[in-house]
Amino acid sequence: MHPDQITYADRFDGISGRAIREIFKMIAKPDMISFAGGNPSPSALPDTEVARIAQTVLQEDGKRILQYGATEGYPPFLESLKGYAEEKAGRPVPAILPVTGSTQAMDLLCKALINPGDVILVEDPSFLGNLQCMRLYQAKLVPIPSDEHGILLDALEDAIREHHPKMLYVIPNFQNPTGKTLALERRKPIAELAEKYGMVVAEDDPYRDLRYSGTPLPSIKSFDEAGWVVYLGSFSNVISHCMRV
Ligand SMILES: Cc1ncc(COP(=O)(O)O)c(C=O)c1O
């Protein structure tokens, strides 16, 4: 039998990576300044600094770094990450899990929370890569309209009442693909709606530190008194995508 006859799992029905592949083809053109993907300028990639740091840590603690370790990660990294994560989230964080990029965090969240048919509320439009991940877990995606200040709270609450979602996926700063930033006055209400209706908020915030003017806004997580918000950070867009942290 030819491998063409392999039947794929139902969860692959309707899945296509084509859009992302097309975008990456365009990005690869040397004369292209593409706004389609979140790729930094090559001149911003800190290759020399990363080489120096890698050499230092491997020389100082290489045997431990190259060995199997605790699931929660390399202890000195966890220690330094804690302060960084708390500054980003704007509050003490009870648990931090280093993963291979925010993409893996989304995958783990879906794996842990989403049954086929569960509803995830998403901004309209939203980040292709994570929408794909949610579809792989057979979530039903319900788009929520936005204005220039991000997701509309009335529409959000109406959708929560109608669809009883498991999760809201939101990119609060310099949203991909719209570039919009969620207004300060909409952030606390989102944390409150999550608690009121029992809905997890996946706050995907890889672009927070790419602010060139003004002060960073408090995260939705900073208003999360009850613990419904999972804050996803990333070093992809401030250091390098390929570090996968
Ligand atoms: C909104 C958003 N979330 C997540 C990612 C991917 O992050 P990571 O490279 O940490 O997996 C991207 C891409 O850069 C993105 O635009």
The ligand as an SDF file (V2000), in Angstrom:
LIG
                    3D

 16 16  0  0  0  0  0  0  0  0999 V2000
    0.7660   37.0960   18.7350 C   0  0  0  0  0  0  0  0  0  0  0  0
    1.8710   36.1040   18.6700 C   0  0  0  0  0  0  0  0  0  0  0  0
    1.9380   35.1240   19.5890 N   0  0  0  0  0  0  0  0  0  0  0  0
    2.9250   34.2270   19.5460 C   0  0  0  0  0  0  0  0  0  0  0  0
    3.9010   34.2690   18.5730 C   0  0  0  0  0  0  0  0  0  0  0  0
    4.9520   33.2120   18.5580 C   0  0  0  0  0  0  0  0  0  0  0  0
    5.7420   33.3150   19.6710 O   0  0  0  0  0  0  0  0  0  0  0  0
    6.8910   32.2490   19.9700 P   0  0  0  0  0  0  0  0  0  0  0  0
    7.9570   32.4590   18.9590 O   0  0  0  0  0  0  0  0  0  0  0  0
    7.3280   32.6010   21.3630 O   0  0  0  0  0  0  0  0  0  0  0  0
    6.3270   30.8750   19.8920 O   0  0  0  0  0  0  0  0  0  0  0  0
    3.8690   35.2590   17.5880 C   0  0  0  0  0  0  0  0  0  0  0  0
    4.8820   35.3440   16.5410 C   0  0  0  0  0  0  0  0  0  0  0  0
    5.8620   36.0020   16.6390 O   0  0  0  0  0  0  0  0  0  0  0  0
    2.8230   36.2080   17.6520 C   0  0  0  0  0  0  0  0  0  0  0  0
    2.7210   37.1670   16.7340 O   0  0  0  0  0  0  0  0  0  0  0  0
  1  2  1  0
  2  3  1  0
  2 15  2  0
  3  4  2  0
  4  5  1  0
  5  6  1  0
  5 12  2  0
  6  7  1  0
  7  8  1  0
  8  9  2  0
  8 10  1  0
  8 11  1  0
 12 13  1  0
 12 15  1  0
 13 14  2  0
 15 16  1  0
M  END
$$$$
